[in-house]
Amino acid sequence: MEEKQEVLRYADMHGVLQASRTYKIPKSTLGSWKTMSFDAIPQDKRGHLEKTGRPLSYGMAIEEQLIGFVLEQRELPVMINVPMKFQDPRRKHS
């Protein structure tokens, strides 16, 4: 966080293009950092921003069911590969 704020201070003094060249950071990244308020977004114990992803599509209950389903599927001893995905389920396999 402090590094980003230092880069933004440099960009304020010298311009975004110069900061981009000096710190080897794309101008678009600096632009998105400028629009972000780092003090307003809570950080976790490691200093990473929390809750910066997109909103849930289906609500928390369905998201939790989906996570449970995925975790169950991971534990199954079935390997899914590309040819298996495209097999016709009505066809008998020999």
Backbone hydrogen bonds, N-H to C=O, Kabsch-Sander energy under -0.5 kcal/mol:
donor,donor_aa,acceptor,acceptor_aa,energy
5,Q,1,M,-2.4
6,E,2,E,-2.2
7,V,3,E,-2.4
8,L,4,K,-2.5
9,R,5,Q,-2.3
10,Y,6,E,-2.3
11,A,7,V,-2.5
12,D,8,L,-2.2
13,M,9,R,-1.8
14,H,10,Y,-3.0
15,G,11,A,-2.2
19,A,15,G,-2.1
20,S,16,V,-2.7
21,R,17,L,-2.1
22,T,18,Q,-2.8
23,Y,19,A,-2.6
24,K,20,S,-0.8
25,I,20,S,-1.4
30,L,26,P,-2.0
31,G,27,K,-2.4
32,S,28,S,-2.0
33,W,29,T,-2.3
34,K,30,L,-2.1
35,T,31,G,-1.3
36,M,32,S,-0.8
36,M,33,W,-0.5
38,F,36,M,-0.8
40,A,37,S,-0.6
41,I,37,S,-0.9
44,D,48,H,-2.5
47,G,44,D,-1.7
50,E,42,P,-2.8
63,E,59,G,-1.9
64,E,60,M,-2.5
65,Q,61,A,-1.8
66,L,62,I,-2.6
67,I,63,E,-2.4
68,G,64,E,-2.3
69,F,65,Q,-2.5
70,V,66,L,-2.6
71,L,67,I,-2.4
72,E,68,G,-2.2
73,Q,69,F,-2.5
74,R,70,V,-1.9
75,E,71,L,-1.0
75,E,72,E,-0.6
76,L,72,E,-0.7
76,L,73,Q,-0.7
80,I,78,V,-0.6
81,N,79,M,-0.5
85,K,81,N,-1.6
86,F,82,V,-1.0
86,F,83,P,-0.5
87,Q,84,M,-1.1
91,R,88,D,-1.3
